[in-house]
Amino acid sequence: MTTDYVELNRTGDKMPLRGFGCWKIDKKDAEDTIYKAIKVGYRLFDGACDYGNEAECGRGINKAIKEGLVKREDLFVVTKLWNTFHGKEHVKSACQRQLKDWGLDYFDLYLIHFPVPLKYVDPSVKYPPEWYVPGTNNTLSYECSPMHECWAEMEKLVVDTKLVRNIGIANFNCQAILDLLCYAKIKPAVLQIELHPYLPQENLVKWVKEQGIHITAYSSFGPTSYVNLTESGKSHPSLLEHEKVKQIADKHSISTGQVLLRWALDREICVIPKSVHEERMKGNFEILNIKLDKEDNQLLDSLKSNQRFNDPMVYGFNLPLFE
């Protein structure tokens, strides 16, 4: 049995280590999926403007609240500011739009999705805006919205308007974080990054934790979510099917998914797997009492290849964000 949460800097809010991700949940399934996940026991839900399903996920949460399954304060709702809303005049309105979609009064954690300021797109034109601004012939259109101005507006969401309890970042490298820490009045509470045995990012994780910032891992199963999106997702063996992961799963009579999630939990890293299947939801949640031994961890460590699957370059965006 391990602790089921970490305490965030500044607020001391308890962020569950076992969360539920909302990426790639179809709109038609989202309400029921989130409702079922709450019944299973999940209390942290990780969404984003870019996922295009915030309103539907919010309906699932509010259905559970209305039926008395949970109270709002029992839940930890996370979402993200998209790249086209980095301008200081757009951060607050973007957050307010997202709160309206979720049907909530506040977010527990609001992250900057990528350190990439793109040209503003009015929601009446396209929402979610995605990566390409309409009419640009699939070319990234950047704007001069410095991170220090964007972060100052994120801080106002906490201090002035109380729309958000904690703020953080996603997909930032060490240099971007160093820059942010130079001017931040409120330190990021969380860094969310791609993290799995293929890409453990152990040096970044160690350094970020030393700064008092907690880590959330996405894509815990490696290429599974990217098979239909990228060539690298197709060409690398799924961690869920990897022989070494299967070996550990068979040894402990657990699933390969449970092995991979427990590996992260042992490093006090929050995980946010998703599934629309209730039995798989339960399996992904029931990982607290699993114990991996030294031999198991050595075997998983041997899978390191530094292969990244969520990289703008592999989507053809010509943005070497992680190089």
N, C-alpha and C positions, 0 to 999 in steps of 0.2 A: 504493500500500500504506500502510495506517495501522496504528497500534498497535491491538491487538485486545483490550485490557483497560485498566481504570483501577485504580489502587492506592487502597484504602480507608483512611481515616484510622484511626489507632490501631493496627490490626493489620497494615496493609500488604498485606492479602490482595488478590489480583488478581481483580477481577470482570470476566468477559468482557463485551464490548460487544455481542456478538451472542448473544441468548438466545432461549428458546422459551417462549411463554406457554401456560398450561394452562387458561385460562378457556374455557368452552363446548366443551370436549372431552367427548363423551359417555362415560359410564362404560364402556360396552361396547367403545369404541375406544381408551381411554386407555392401557392397558398396551402395546398394539402401536404406538401413535403415538409414545409416549415412547421406546420401544426403537428405532424407526426413526430418530427424531430424533438419538439418540446415534450411530447408525451413519452418519448424514449428517455429523456433526461437532459438533453442539450440545453445549455443556457447562454452560450456565446454564439452569435450569428454574425458572419462576416460577409458583408455585401459591398456594392460599389455602384456608382452611377453607370459606369461602363457595362455592367452586367445586364442592364436593361430589364430588370425584373424586381426593382425595389418596391413598387406599389403592391405587387402580388405577394412578395415575401412579408411585407408589412401587414397584409390582410391575414396571413397565417398567424402572425404574432398576436394581432388584436383579437382574432377569434379565440385563441387560447386564453388571453387575458379576460375576455368577456365571459368565457365559460368557467373562469375561476381556476384553471389549471396552474396558472402562475400570476404573480403580480409584476407590474412593470419593473420594479426595483430588483426582482429576481433575475432579470435578464441583462445581458451585456451585449449591446448592439454596436457593431462596428461598420462603418462605411468609409468611402474615400472621395476626395476631391479630384475631379478629372482634370486632365492637362489643359483643356480649353478655358478653365475657370481660374487660372492662376493670377490674373490681373486683380489688383487690390480692390477694384470696384465690383468684382464679381464673386469673390469668395463667400461673402455672407449670403447673397441671394442664391448661390448654388446650394449651400447648406440648407437654407430655408426650403428650397424646392424639394430637396431630398427628405427632409423631415416631414413635409406634407405628403410625399409619396409613401413613406413608411407609416404615416399616421401616428407619429410620436412627437413628444415635446422636446426631447433632447437625445443626443447620441452619447453613448458611453465612451466611444473612441472614434475620432475622425482623423483619417490619414491622408497625406498627400500621396496620390497613387503612383506617380512617377516624377522625378525631378526634371520634367520636360514641359516648358511653357509653350503651348500652342496657341495659335490665333483664336480669339474668342468666336464662338458660334452661338447665336441666339437660340435658346430652346425652342422658339416658335419655328425656326428653320429646320433644325434637326436635333432630336434628343432620343437617346444619348448621342453626343456628337461624334464619337469614335475618333480615330486617328487623323483621318483626312478631312480637311475643311471642304465643304461642297464647292465645286467649281474649280478646284486646284489641280485636276488631272492626276490625282493620286500622288501628290507630292506633299511632304510635311511642310506646314507653314508655321514657323516659329514667331513668337512675339517677345518683345523686351519687357518681361515681367520678372524682375529679379526675385530670387528666393527670399531675400531679407524682407521684401515688401509682402510677399505672399505669406510668409510665416508670421509676420506682425498681425495680419488679418486673421490668421488661424488663432493666434493668442487672444484676439478680441472676442472670438466665439466663446472662449472660456471665461474671460474676465468681465467683458462688457455685457454681452447678450445672454450668457449662460445657456447657449444652444448646445454646447458640447462640454463634457466633463474632462476628457483627456484628449490630447492631440499627439499625433505621431507621423511616421513616414513609411514609405514602402519603396523598395527597389533603389535605395540610395547606396552608393558605395562609400568607402571610408573618407575620401576627399570631400564629398558633398556633405557628409555629416560633420566633419571638422569645420567646414565653413559655417554650417548652421549653428554649431555650438558657440561660435564667436559672438553672435549677436542675439541668440535666443534668450528671452527673458523667462520663457517656460521651456524647459528641456523636453525633447520628444520622450514620450512614455514608452513607445514601442517602435521597433523596426520590423516590417514584414518583408520577407525575402523568400525566394525559391530555395528550398533546402531539403535534401534527401541523401541517401548514401552515395549516389553518383556525384552529388555536389554538396558536400558537408559544410563548406565555407568556414572551417573551424577557426581560422585566424580572425576573420571578420566577427564571428559570433563572440569569441573571447574578448576582443577589443570593445565591442559594443556593450557587452555586459559590464565591463570595467567602467564604462561611462554612466552606469545606472539605467541603461535602456534595455527593456526586455525584447525578446525575439519571438515572432510568430512565423512559423514555416508554412508556406503554401506548396502545392504539388508534392506532397509527401510520398506519393507513389511513383515519382519520376515522370516518364513519358506518357503515362496512361491518358492524361487529358489532352495530349497534343498529337495523338495519332492521326487525327483528321485535319490538323492545322499545319504541321511542319514535317519536312523530310526527316529531321533528327528524331521527331517523335515516332516515326515509322521504323527508323533504322536501328534504334536501340531497344534491347529486350526490356519488356515491362518488368519493373521491380516486383510486381505482384506475381510474375511467372518465373522469376529468376531462380535458378537451381539452388544457389546458396541461401536465398531467403526461404525457399521451400524447405530446405534442410533444417533450418532453425524452427520453422513453423511446425514441421512434423515432430521435432524433438520435444516441443512443449505442448503439442496437441492444440495449436491455435492457428489462426489464419495468417497468411503472408501480410495482409493489411495490418493486422494487429502487431506483427513483428516490427513493421516500419514505423508505426505510430508510437510504439513503446520505445523504440530507439531514440526518437526525438524527445519524448517525455523524460527519458533518463538524463537528458541534457537540459532539463527545465525549459523546454521550448514548447510554446503553444502550437497545437495542430488544429487544422480546420478542414478535415476531409468532408466530402459530400457524397451522398447517395440518395437515390429516389426509392431504393428498396429498404423496407423497414428492418428486415433481418440483418442486412449489411450495416444499416445505421446502428443497430444494437451492437454488432460486433466491433465496429469502430469506436464505440463509446465504452465498451467493457474492457478497458486496457489498464486500469489502475493496479490490479493485483498481479499482473504479468511480471515475471522477473527474468531478464536476460542476463546471462553470465559473461565472464570475461571472454570466453571462447566465441560466444555469439557476437559480441561487439567487435572482436578482431576480424571475424568473417565479414561482417557488414562494412567495417572500415576498409577492407580489401577491395570493395566495389568502387572506391573513389576513382573517378575519371575526369572530374571537373566539367562534365557535360551539362550545359545549361539548355533548358527547353523553352523558357519564356524570355526570349531575346528579340528586341525589335529588328535586329539584323536578319534573323531567320524568317521574319514576316515580310522582308523586302522593304523595310522603312529607311534603310541607309542611315541608321542611327546607332553607332557603336557605343551604346550606353555603358556597357560593362567592360570596356577595354581601356 
